[in-house]
């Protein structure tokens, strides 16, 4: 299968350099990277974390994480939210008719809109 992707120039340069160092094609580098990412997703879904371990040690040396893997890990840690009937009614009322923004909120929105 042929895929196209846009990556930052720095990452593209790293792929080219790594391919030359290892004597692999860029496609092989990308295939290896995808294989590792797919394995990482499977392990995160199993509730595991990915770490490197020093030879001869059982202590993690470094935890491997990406924004996507971290978000997936957090999403899988759902907890039941218990609200009183009064709190549910308040949230519903606020969602149906939110309060008008005050002067401080309008000023903050203007600052961040630039």
C-alpha positions in Angstrom: 0.0 0.0 0.0 1.3 3.5 -0.8 0.8 6.2 1.9 1.6 9.8 1.9 2.3 11.9 5.0 3.4 15.4 5.8 6.0 15.5 8.6 8.1 18.5 9.9 11.3 19.1 8.0 13.4 18.2 11.1 11.7 14.8 11.3 12.0 14.2 7.6 15.7 15.0 7.8 16.0 12.5 10.7 14.3 9.8 8.6 16.7 10.4 5.7 19.8 10.3 8.0 18.6 7.2 9.9 17.8 5.4 6.6 21.4 6.2 5.4 23.0 5.1 8.7 21.0 1.8 8.8 21.1 1.1 5.1 17.3 1.0 4.9 14.9 2.8 2.6 12.7 5.6 4.0 9.7 3.3 3.5 11.4 0.7 5.7 12.0 3.3 8.4 8.3 4.4 8.3 7.1 0.8 8.3 9.3 0.1 11.5 7.9 3.3 13.1 4.3 2.3 12.4 4.9 -1.2 13.7 6.2 0.2 17.0 3.3 2.7 17.2 0.8 0.0 16.6 2.4 -2.2 19.4 2.4 0.8 21.7 -1.3 1.4 21.2 -2.1 -2.3 21.9 -0.1 -2.2 25.1 -1.6 1.1 26.3 -5.1 -0.4 25.6 -4.0 -3.3 27.8 -3.3 -0.9 30.6 0.5 -1.1 30.2 3.1 1.7 30.0 6.1 1.6 27.7 9.5 2.0 29.3 13.1 1.3 28.5 15.1 -0.8 31.0 18.8 -0.8 31.5 20.4 -4.2 30.9 20.7 -6.1 34.2 18.1 -3.9 35.9 14.4 -4.2 36.5 14.0 -0.5 37.1 12.6 1.6 34.2 15.2 4.0 32.8 12.9 6.1 30.7 9.1 6.1 30.0 8.1 6.4 26.3 5.2 8.6 25.6 3.6 10.7 22.9 0.7 13.1 23.1 -1.5 10.5 21.4 -0.5 7.6 23.7 -0.9 9.8 26.8 -4.4 10.9 25.6 -5.3 7.2 25.0 -4.1 6.2 28.4 -6.2 8.9 30.1 -9.2 8.1 28.0 -9.1 4.5 29.2 -9.1 5.5 32.9 -12.7 6.5 33.0 -14.4 6.9 36.4 -18.0 7.1 37.2 -19.2 10.6 37.9 -21.8 10.8 40.7 -23.9 14.0 40.8 -26.8 14.8 43.0 -30.1 15.5 41.3 -29.7 19.1 42.2 -26.3 19.3 40.5 -27.6 17.6 37.4 -30.4 20.1 37.2 -28.0 23.0 37.6 -25.7 21.7 34.8 -28.7 21.2 32.6 -30.0 24.7 33.2 -26.6 26.2 32.5 -26.3 24.3 29.3 -29.7 25.4 28.1 -29.2 29.0 29.1 -25.6 29.9 29.8 -25.0 33.2 31.8 -24.0 36.3 29.8 -20.2 36.8 29.8 -19.0 39.5 32.1 -16.6 42.3 31.4 -13.5 40.3 32.5 -14.4 37.4 30.3 -15.0 39.6 27.2 -11.7 41.4 27.8 -9.8 38.1 28.1 -11.5 36.8 24.9 -10.3 40.0 23.1 -6.8 39.5 24.3 -6.6 36.0 23.0 -8.4 36.7 19.7 -5.4 38.6 18.3 
